[in-house]
Amino acid sequence: MISIIRRSLPALVNLHLKNERPTKQFFRLSHHLAVGGSSEPIVSSLCDSLRKGLNWDMLNRRYDSVVLDDRIIEIVLLELKEPLEAKKALSFFHWVAHSKKITHGLKAYCLTVHILARARLVKDAPGLLHSLLNRNREIEIETECESSTRLLVVNMLLSTYRMTNSCPFVFELLVQTYSKLGMFETAFDVCRYLDDQGFSLSLGTFNTLVYVIRKSADGSGFIWKVYEHMIQKRIYPNEVTVRILIDALCKAGELQMFLDIIDRIHGKRCSPSVIVNTSLVYRILREGRIQEGIASLKRMLQKNMILDTISYSLIVYAKLKSGELDSAKEIYGEMLKRGFHPNSFVHTVFIQAYCDKGMVEEALNLMEEMESIGLKPYNDTYNSLIMKCARTGALANSILLCEEMTKNGMLPSSAAFNEVVEKLCLAGNMKEADEMLTTLTDKGFVPNVTLYSHLIDGYGRERNIQEVKKLYYEMEFRSLSPGLPIFSSLIRMLCECGKLEEADKYLSIMKSRSLDPTICIYEPLIHGLLRHGNKGRAHQLYHEVLQKGLKLSQPIEDLDVS
């Protein structure tokens, strides 16, 4: 009690020293504090002072000795919750923080944000949210508990929503502020959480979110996750949304791919919105999420957001993706009955499905049918057939398809051509493999390490050391780093040919490139050195083997060193 009186007296003394006459209200407040009464008079006095427009200096003088706690602060804010007094609530919030040196709690922040949002103070509310979310992010970083703190702010806003007679606009501001801070994953989590609580956000807020994601360095996949959610919740795009998503396709280097898909289905260019929607459905289906893709497609069809011919083609693709070949045929038949024409995309996905099931003859027949009705095969059509023919022993067909592909101005994929080269090398047709590679590289094909590995293995089996070394230096010229398989083949072949010094040289090159030699590299070299009488180097390499914890198939002391 005495301490309360002591805290109240300095205010009276200050008023006397400044020749200011204390009000009756202030005397009543001080007496109330001294006898330990409730906080209601304090709240009433503070609200009256704020309503009279007292500035911070006057508030400081009047309430210098008054101790404010969270409860009093929150009650004052709620007393000033009406839109006409929102500015006063904000002034009180800042005055408490500045003059009373009080760090506001989460609840005080959220109450104030609600009051400002309800009053449509569209500069002040986001500013306070910005401060709060930044502070919350610092807590996440300090505690390393992002998952547990991510929804703290939205939960407090929800729990204080009715207290302030707030409006859904506050949640729009929350997600927009998260977005503008670059916290787009949290923003999206909050969107979905709010939807579960019965608050649907506006298209404008989602546009803000996708715009921020598009600008980020790592949001190329995430932006489609957000757009999929929008379609699921029937929040349909406008021109702004479409423009942002087209920009996202350009940034990811995917626009041409989807333009090609649409051209192969529809035969001509479509509107940007159709491109965007085709992109979304196709990528969902490509991920194997068939039900989600079909659901999104149905919603788009209801709003005429995608063309019927594209829809049918994507449904066929979905059925084939899930292994339902017969169902896909039925849908394709229905598509034709309704007057839609066959297209290259549908034929290609059928060819790919046949190849996946090992039905090579059916795939080849469909390729012939495709060409007979004037449909042009494209890269995926050829590559699927080339790979499957090579794997099933129909190598001649693979080679013919490669030749046909190049005549039509296309090049096989690395994976498809590597398959052909591997089979040619295993069959000992090194000359044909080399000639095909020369033809393709002249047309712009870029060989990779895997292809060189097949060729080096093939020439190694023929003990053609000159061609092997030629390929090795060609790799170096192309700035392709030979890996363990290449060095293993090269060193083993040199050992078999008795060129041990060269083999040892390539071992040193390996080590200089931080490649760790395996037992498959050490063993032939050690054997070769012992056979040629170089015991010193052989034992040196043997000790390296022991240090690495490797084990020779035959102990060194049992080897014939004569």
N, C-alpha and C positions, 0 to 999 in steps of 0.2 A: 504493500500500500504506500509506504513512504517513498519507495523508488518511483512509483507512478506520479506522486505529487511532485517529486524532484524533477521528473521529466517535463511536467506541465508548467512549472514556475518560470523557467527561462523564457518561455514564450511571452508571459505577462511582463517580465522585466524588459524584454526586447521592445515590446510595444511602448512601454513607458519611456525608454531611452530614445525612441524615435518619435516621441510626442504623438503617437497614434493611440487613439482611444479604443480599447477592446470592446467588441460588441457584446450585447447581452447573450447572444447565441454562443459566443466563444467562452464566456464565463460559465455558462451551463455545460458546455462541452468539457471544459477543464474540470469542473466539479464532478461531472459524470465519470471522467477518467479516474479521478482521485478515489471515488468510492467503488470503483471496479464494476461499473455497469455494463450493459450489452453494447454492441457496436452500432446499433441503429442510429443514435444521435450523431455519431461520427459520419456515418454514411449520408445521413440527411444533410449535415452541414457541408460535407464535400460536394454533394450534388447541387445544393443551393449556390455554393460559391462558383461552381463550374457554369451553372445556368446564368449567373449574373455576369459571366464573362471575365472573371478575375484572371489576370495573367500569372505567369509562373512566379514572378517575384512576389506578388501578393499572396499567392498560395504558399510559397515558402515561408513568408513571415507568419501567416496565419496558422500553418500546420507544422511549424518547425519541430515541435516537441511531440507531435502525434506519431505513434508507432503504428504502421500499417502492416497487416499480414495478408496472406493469400486470400483468406476468406473475405476480408473487408474489400480488397481490390476487386474480387469477383462480384460481390454484391453491388458495388458502385457501378461497375460495367453493365450489369444487368438492369440497374435503375436507368441507365442511359442508352438502352438498346433500341429505342425507336429511331427511325431514319432521320428525323429532324435533329436529333441529339447525337448522331453518330460521330460528328467532328469533335464534340465535347468528350465523348468516350475515348477517341484516339488521343486527344490532348492529355487527358488524365493518364492513359496508358504510358505515354512518353514521359510525362512529368514524374510519375512514380519511378520509372527506370533511371531518369537523369538526376532528379533532385534527391530522391530517397535512396538511390544506389541499390535498388532492388532488381534482381534478375528474375524476370517473369517466368512463371511456370508454363507448361504446355497448355493448361486449361485457360489461363488468362489470355494467351495468344489467340487461342481458337475462339474464345468468346468475342474478342475484339474483331477478328477476321469476319465472323458471322455478322456482326453489327455493321461493319463497313460494306460487306457484300450485299446485305439486305438494302442498304441505302444507295446501292449502285455507285459507290465511290471506286471507280475502276482504275484509279491510280494508287490510292492508298491501300486498298485490300491486297492487290498483288505485291505491293512493296513490303507489307508486313509478312505475307506468306513467303516471299523471297528470303527475308531475314530468318524466319522460323525454319524453313527447309534447309537453308545453309547451316544453321546451328545444329539441326538434327543430323545432317550429313557428317558434321564434325564428330558428333557423338558416335555415329556408326563406325567411322574410321578409328576413333580412339578405342572403342570397345570391341571392334572387329565382329560385331553382331548385326550385320546388315539385315539378315533374314528376320531377326526378331524385332527390329526397330522400323522396318520398312513401312508397316501399316499403322504405326503409332499415331501419326498426325491425323490420318483419315478416320481412325477409330475415335479420337478425341472430338473431331468435328462432328461425327455422327452422334456421339453421346451428348453433345451440347447443342445439337440442332434445334430441339424443341424449346429449350430454355430461352432462346433468343428469337423464337418465331422466324427462323431463318428461311432461306429459299435455296432451291437446287443450284442456283447460279454460283454459290460458294464452291461447289465441287468442280464446276467448269474452270473456275479460277485456279483451284488446286492443281488439276491435271495440266493446265496450260503453264503454270509456274514450274512444275516439275519438268515439263518439256523444255521450256526456255533455259532451264539450268543444265540441260543436256542429260538429265536423269530419265531417259525415255523408257528404260526397262521398268523402273519403279512407277513411272506414269502409267504404263500399260497394266501393271499389276493392280494399281489403284482403280483404273477403269473397270477391270473385270470384277474387282471386289465390290465396287459401287453398284455394278449391274446386279450382283447377287443380293445387294441390299435394297434393290428396287429403284435405283437412280440411274437413268439412262442419259448419257452425255450427248451433246449436240454434234452435228457434223463439223461445225467450226472448230470445236476442241480437238476432234480427231484430225482435222486438217493441220492444225498446229503441231500435233504429235508427229504425223507422217512427214511433215516438212522438216522438222528437227532431225528425225531419223535419216531422212535423205541426205542431209548436210553432214551427218557424222561419217567417220571413216569406216565404221564396222557395223553399219545398219542395213546392208544390202539384203540380207535374208530376213531380218527382223521386221522390216517394213511390210512384207507380205503376210507375216503373222498377224499384224495389226489390221491389215485390209481384210483378211479372212474373217477376223472377229467382227469387223464392221458389217460384212455381208451376212454373217450368222445372225446378228442382232438387227438386221434389216435397216442399217444406217447406210443409205445408198449414196454413192459419190456424186459430186458435182464437177464442174469443169476444173475447179482448183485442184480437187483430189486427183483427177485424171492427169492433169499436167505434172503434178508432183511425182506420180507413179511412172509416167513416161520418162521423166528425168532420171528416176531411180533405175529404170531399165537401161538407159543410155550409160549411166555412171557404172553399172555393173557389166557393161559390154554385152547385154543380152537382147537388146532391141532387135537386132538383125535376125537373131535366131527365131524370135516369135513372129517377125514379119514373114520369114520363110515358111514357118508352119502354117500361117494363115493363107499365104499364097498357094501352098500345096493343097490346102483343103478347099478354099473358096475361089481361088484363081485370080483374085484381084485384091487390091488394098481395101482396108476397112477403116472405120473411124478409130481415133485413139482410145475411146472407151472400150471398144471390142477387143483391141490389142491388149489392154490392161486386164480385162476380165478373162480372156483366153489364157493369158500368162498365169493368172492366179489358179485357175482350175487345172491347167496342165501341170504346174509344179506340185500341187496337192496330190494329183494322181501319180505323178512320177515318184513321189515319196512313198507310194503304196497305201496312202490313206484314201481308199476308194470311197467309202461311205461319206466321208467329209466332203470329198470332191463332188460327188453326185448331188449332195445336199446343197452345196453352194451353186452348182449349175442350175438346179431347179429354181432357186430363188432368183437367179439372173434371168432365166427364161420368163418367169412371171412378170418381170419388169422390162422385158425386151432389151436386155443389156448385152445379149450375145446372139449370134445368128444361129438358125436352126441347123444348117449344114455343119457348122462348127460343133454344135452340141452333139449331134449324132456321131460325128467322128470321134469326139472326146469320150463319149460313152462306149464306143467300140474299143477305143484304147484302154479304158478302165476295165472292161470285161477281160480283155486279153492280158492286161497287167495282173489281174487276179487269177489268171489261168482258166477262165471260162471261155474256151474256144467256141463251143457250140452256141452258147448264148450270144457271143459276139457275132457269129454268122447270122443268127436270127435278127439281131438288131440291124446289121448291115443290109439284110434282105428287106426289112421294113423301110429302111432309108431309101433304097432303090424304088420300092413300090410307091413311095410318096413323091416320087419325081426328082429326087436328088441324084446327081451324077456321081459315079465313082471318082475317087481322087487319089493322088499319089501318097498322101499321108496314110490313109486307111490301108491301101495295098502294102505299104512298107511295114506298118505295124503287124499286119497279118504275116508277112514274110518273116519278120523277126520272131513272131510267136511260133511259126512252123520250125524255124531254125532252133529255137530254144527246146522244142519237143523232139528234135532230131529228125524231123520230117523234111529232109533236104529235097527230095523229088517234088513234093508239093510246093515248096518254096520256089524252086526253079521254074515250075509250071506257072506259078502266079507271076513270076517276073516276066515270063514270055507273054502272058495275058495282059499284063500291065502295058508292055510296049506295043502290043497289037491294037489296043484301044486308044493309043496316042498319049498315054501317061508317061511322064519322064521320071525314070528312077533318079534318086539323088544319093548323096554320100552314105546316109544310113542304110539305104536299100542295098547298095553294093557291099558295104563293109560287113553287114550281118551275113550275107551269103558267102563272101570271100572267106571269112573266119570259119564258118561252119563247114564249108566244103573242104577246107584244109584239114580241119580236125577229124573229119569222117573219112578221109582218104581220097576224096575227090579232088586231088591236087590240080589236075588238068583244068577242071572247071574254075578253080580259084585263079589260076594264071590267066585264063581267058577273060574272066570278069575284071581282073586288074587291067588288062590291055584295053577292054571295052571302056572301062572307067576313064582311063587316060585319054582315049580318043574323044570322049565327051567333055574333055576339059576339066576333069576332076582328078583328085589324087586319093589313094586309099589312106585310111588312118594308120598311124604307127602300129597300133595293136593288130590290125588286119594284115598289114604287110609283114610284120614280124612273124606272124603265124605261118605265112607262106614261105618266108626265108628259112625259118626253123625246119620246116618239113623238107624243103629242098636240100638243106645242108645235111640232115639226117639220112637222106637218100643218096648223098654223095654228088648231087648235081650242083657243084660249087660254081661252075662256069655260068649256068643259067641264073643262079641267084645273083651273081656278081653283075651280069648283064642287065637284069631287071633293076637292080639298084642304080646302076649307071644311068639307065633310061629315066628313072623316076627323079633322080637328083638333078638331072638336066632340066626337068620340068618344075623343079622347086621343092621336091620332097626333101625333108630334113631327117636323116637317120638318127636314131638314139642309141644309147649304150647297149640296150638289150639286143638290138639288131646286130651291132658289131660283135657282141658276145657270141651270137649264133654263128656268124661268119668265121670268127677266130677259132671257135670249137671245130667247125667243119674243116677248115684248112689244117688245123692241128691234127685231126685224125688222118689227114693225108701226108702229114710231116712236111707240109709246104711252108717252111720257115720264112721264106721271103714274103709271101702273101700275108702271113701273120704279122710280121714286123711292119709291112706296108699299111695294114689296117690300123695297127697301134699308132703309127705316126699320123695317119689320117684323122684319128680321134683327137690327138693332141692339137692338130691344125684346126679342128672344129671346136676346140675348147671344151671337149667332152672329157670328163675325168674318168679314166678307167678305174673300175672298182675291183673288189676282191676276185670276182669270177674271171675278169679279164686277165689280171695278173696271175691268177692260179693256172689258167690255161696256158698262158705264155711261158711261165717258168717251167711248168711240167713238160711242155713240148721241147723247150731248149735243153732240159735235162735228158730227155729221151734221145735227142740228137747229139748229145755229148758236148753241147756248148755251155759248159758250166760257168765260165767267167761271165758270159752274158746273162745267164740266169741269176747269178749272184748280183750283178749290176742292177737288174730289175727289182731284186729283193731290197736293195738299198734305196731305190727310187720309191718303192712302196712305203718304207719306213719314213722317208723324208716327207711324205704326204700324210703322215699320221694314220696310215692303214696298218692294222695289226695283222701280221701274217698268221695263217692257220696251219695246222699240222699237215694239211694237204699240200702246202707250199714247202714247208720245211723238209718233209720226209723224202720226196724225190731228189731234192738238192743234196741232202746229207748222204743218201745212198750213192748218188752219182759221184760226189767228192771222194767217198771212200773207195769206190771202184777205180777211180783215177789216181789214187794215191795221195790225195790232199787231205791227210788225216787231221792236220792242225785246224784247218777251216771247218772240217766236218765236226770235230769235237767242240769248236767254238759255237757253232750253230746248235749243237746238241745241248750245250749248257743253257743257251737261250730258251730252248724248248722246255728244259726243266724249270727254269725261272718263271716261265709263263704258266706252269702247271699242266703242260700238255704231255702227251704220251705217244711215243712211236709204237707202231704195230709190232716192231721187232726191236728188242734192246740192242743198243749199239755195240756192246761187247760180243754179241753173238754173230755180228755181221762178218762176212768174209772180207778182210781188208788186204788180202794178198794181191 
